[in-house]
Amino acid sequence: MRRDFRWLKGEDKLAAFESSPGKLRQFCPQCGCHLVAQRKNQHHLIVRVASLDDDPNMTPVAHIWTSHDVPWLQYEGIPSHLAWAPMR
C-alpha cells in the first residue's frame, strides 16, 4: 500500500516520466534502473524488488507478470498471475 512506503533518502535524485496516461515511472537518471511505478488514483505502488540494497524482511503475497519470468525464477506457495492482478 502507498501509505506503507516512504523513501529514506535519494528521492530528490529520481527522474520520472509518464509512460502512459496516468502512470508515473521513477528511475535513476544515472543508470536508468526502474525503481517505482504508480498511478495517482490507486492505493498501491510497485517497487522493483531487485533494486533494493537489503532484504526488506517481507514475505511476498503474490507473484505477478509471470509471463515475463525466466525459467529459474519460482515462487512456490503464493498466488501467481500471468499479468497484473490487483490485490484486494
N, C-alpha and C positions, 0 to 999 in steps of 0.2 A: 504494500500500500504506500502511496505517496507520503502519507503522514509519518511513516516509519523510516523514511530516507532523509539523510542530510549529508552534505559534503563536509568533510573535516578540514580540508584545505584544497587549494588549487581551483576552486570553482571560477575564480576570476580569470583563469588562464584558458578556459574552454572556448572552443569555437562552436558554432551551431549553424544548422541550415534546416529549412522546412522542406523535407524530401517529398512530401505530398501534402495536399491541403490539410492543415491542422496537425500534422505530425512533425515534431521537432526532434532532430537528432543532434546530440552533443558529442564532440570528439576532440582529441588532442590535435592542436594545429601544427605541432612539430612532426609527429609520426603518423597522424591520420587514424589512430586507434579509435574505433567507435566505442563510446562508453555508455551512453544512456539514450533511450528513445522514449518519447512520451507524447501524449495528446492531452492538451489542457483540460478537456471535458471528461477525462477518465480518472478514476481514483487510484490507478496504479501507474508505475513506470517500469521500464525494462532496463535492468542493469546487466551489462555484459560481464558475466561472472569471470570469464578468463582475463579480464582487465584488472581484477583485484590483486593487490600485493599479498594479502594474507587470507587465510581461511576465515570466512565470515561466521563460522560456527552456527550454521543454519542447515536444516535438512530440506532438500527440495520437496515441493508438494506436487510437482508435475514436470514433465519434460515436454517442451513444445518445439515445433519445427523439426520433428524427427525426419521429415522428408529431406532434410539437408544434412543429416548425420553422416559421419564417417563410420565404417563398419565396426571399429573397435570401441566406439562410444556407446555405453549402455547404462541405463538407469533401471534397475530391477525393483519391483515392488511399489512403483508410483505410476499414476496415470501418464500415458504418452499420447501425444497428438501430432498428426502429420503437419498441422499448421497451427496458427494462433487459436487458443481456446481460452477465453476469459474465465478467470477463477470466480466462483460465486461464493 
